[in-house]
Amino acid sequence: MKFVFDLDGTICFKGQPVSEKLLIALEKLVGQGHEIIFASARPIRDLLPILHERFHPYPMIGGNGSMVAIKGQTISTVSFDEETLANIIDLVKGNNVSYLIDGDWDYAYTGPSTHPILNNLDPQRRAKNVKLDELESILKILMLTSDNMKAIHKQLSKLDVVIHSHGNERVLDISPSGIDKWSGLQKLGVQEGEYIAFGNDANDITMFQHAMYSIMIGESQQLAPYSSEQMLLSEDIENLLVQRLIELGDINTNIKLV
């Protein structure tokens, strides 16, 4: 069985790396013959610091599906087409938008120096913060602040892009057309109904829709209708996750999917 894990808010919390107790639980799944895949909104660059280096060869989906890597090598990237990108840049310039825009590896950041996203942005200085026109291709756009985010959202809805609105962070997360975590899984050869998914937010919906079984961590009104099971956040969530993974490791014998 394949197990697919979102990271932030699912198996790592408050911007901290995935804990050793959870990493050991994941390795036990692998030892039982299961496969582990990580699927995050973070670009691959920012996935690496929250996973111990022994997990870096594992299959990874970054940028909500715009980047796919395995064994430490990128096997797929999808960027915005020129016309769509030009329309988005016009919106950025016309509405005083601050942003985090990711290329294949480097990025352009114009947001506030106090924005919480900086806690997760390239903490190991693996990449460079460059000017927007220095990025050769653009795979993911986060609009952080603006004079009128609602109007921008309305205009973006007219374009052929994928939009996620993160209410708690008050940002717009924009990906190229057809890009989501399920499209990333397909690039890894994953088929419908052959995996168990763990997630916590709206950007996990497509991943949940095609899973054999799906477990929502915390509460998301958007994700809940697609969830087979919910695990509420608590101070003991990591221990509860470890226990659930132990139970799921027996999928070939006595798995309990209720």
Secondary structure, DSSP 8 states (H G I E B T S, - for coil): -EEEE--BTTTB-TT----HHHHHHHHHHHHTT-EEEEE-SS-HHHHGGGS-GGGTTS-EEEGGGTEEEETTEEEEE----HHHHHHHHHHHHHTT-EEEEE-SS-EEE-S-TT-GGGGTS-TT--S-B--GGG-S---EEEEEE-S-HHHHHHHHTTSSEEEEEETTTTEEEEEETT-SHHHHHHHTT--TTSEEEEE-SGGGHHHHHT-SEEEEES--TTTGGG-SEEE---TTHHHHHHHHHHHHTTTTTT----
